Amino acid sequence: MLGNHGSDSGFRRFCEAQLVWDTAMAIYALEYLKDHPERTVVVLCGMIHAWKKAAPEQATRENAEVAQVVIQPAVKGRWTPQNVSNEDADYLILGLEE
């Protein structure tokens, strides 16, 4: 995932860029909900952005009143019932891993 971002400054910039993406997704989803309170928003994004400590945490920082559910796919060797907790996701979709 980090590719050529191996230096200290490259890694820092990579993390900052990820945070910008997470924050932007959260803000745009919350703005939509504010304008359309009768609707439900589903955000489809990469699993790193969907992890509870990423975009969902940024949404909570912006508006803690909005209920969220985080659903992640199981990924063999990475996201499994043995190593994913409620701090990572609310639900794990099983049977998709290769």
Secondary structure as a PSIPRED ss2 file (coil, helix, strand):
# PSIPRED VFORMAT (PSIPRED V4.0)

   1 M C   1.000  0.000  0.000
   2 L C   1.000  0.000  0.000
   3 G C   1.000  0.000  0.000
   4 N C   1.000  0.000  0.000
   5 H C   1.000  0.000  0.000
   6 G C   1.000  0.000  0.000
   7 S C   1.000  0.000  0.000
   8 D H   0.000  1.000  0.000
   9 S H   0.000  1.000  0.000
  10 G H   0.000  1.000  0.000
  11 F H   0.000  1.000  0.000
  12 R H   0.000  1.000  0.000
  13 R H   0.000  1.000  0.000
  14 F H   0.000  1.000  0.000
  15 C H   0.000  1.000  0.000
  16 E H   0.000  1.000  0.000
  17 A H   0.000  1.000  0.000
  18 Q H   0.000  1.000  0.000
  19 L H   0.000  1.000  0.000
  20 V H   0.000  1.000  0.000
  21 W H   0.000  1.000  0.000
  22 D H   0.000  1.000  0.000
  23 T H   0.000  1.000  0.000
  24 A H   0.000  1.000  0.000
  25 M H   0.000  1.000  0.000
  26 A H   0.000  1.000  0.000
  27 I H   0.000  1.000  0.000
  28 Y H   0.000  1.000  0.000
  29 A H   0.000  1.000  0.000
  30 L H   0.000  1.000  0.000
  31 E H   0.000  1.000  0.000
  32 Y H   0.000  1.000  0.000
  33 L H   0.000  1.000  0.000
  34 K H   0.000  1.000  0.000
  35 D H   0.000  1.000  0.000
  36 H C   1.000  0.000  0.000
  37 P C   1.000  0.000  0.000
  38 E C   1.000  0.000  0.000
  39 R C   1.000  0.000  0.000
  40 T C   1.000  0.000  0.000
  41 V C   1.000  0.000  0.000
  42 V C   1.000  0.000  0.000
  43 V C   1.000  0.000  0.000
  44 L C   1.000  0.000  0.000
  45 C C   1.000  0.000  0.000
  46 G C   1.000  0.000  0.000
  47 M H   0.000  1.000  0.000
  48 I H   0.000  1.000  0.000
  49 H H   0.000  1.000  0.000
  50 A H   0.000  1.000  0.000
  51 W C   1.000  0.000  0.000
  52 K C   1.000  0.000  0.000
  53 K C   1.000  0.000  0.000
  54 A C   1.000  0.000  0.000
  55 A H   0.000  1.000  0.000
  56 P H   0.000  1.000  0.000
  57 E H   0.000  1.000  0.000
  58 Q H   0.000  1.000  0.000
  59 A H   0.000  1.000  0.000
  60 T H   0.000  1.000  0.000
  61 R H   0.000  1.000  0.000
  62 E H   0.000  1.000  0.000
  63 N C   1.000  0.000  0.000
  64 A C   1.000  0.000  0.000
  65 E C   1.000  0.000  0.000
  66 V C   1.000  0.000  0.000
  67 A C   1.000  0.000  0.000
  68 Q C   1.000  0.000  0.000
  69 V C   1.000  0.000  0.000
  70 V C   1.000  0.000  0.000
  71 I E   0.000  0.000  1.000
  72 Q E   0.000  0.000  1.000
  73 P E   0.000  0.000  1.000
  74 A C   1.000  0.000  0.000
  75 V E   0.000  0.000  1.000
  76 K C   1.000  0.000  0.000
  77 G C   1.000  0.000  0.000
  78 R C   1.000  0.000  0.000
  79 W E   0.000  0.000  1.000
  80 T C   1.000  0.000  0.000
  81 P C   1.000  0.000  0.000
  82 Q C   1.000  0.000  0.000
  83 N C   1.000  0.000  0.000
  84 V C   1.000  0.000  0.000
  85 S C   1.000  0.000  0.000
  86 N C   1.000  0.000  0.000
  87 E C   1.000  0.000  0.000
  88 D C   1.000  0.000  0.000
  89 A C   1.000  0.000  0.000
  90 D C   1.000  0.000  0.000
  91 Y E   0.000  0.000  1.000
  92 L E   0.000  0.000  1.000
  93 I E   0.000  0.000  1.000
  94 L C   1.000  0.000  0.000
  95 G C   1.000  0.000  0.000
  96 L C   1.000  0.000  0.000
  97 E C   1.000  0.000  0.000
  98 E C   1.000  0.000  0.000
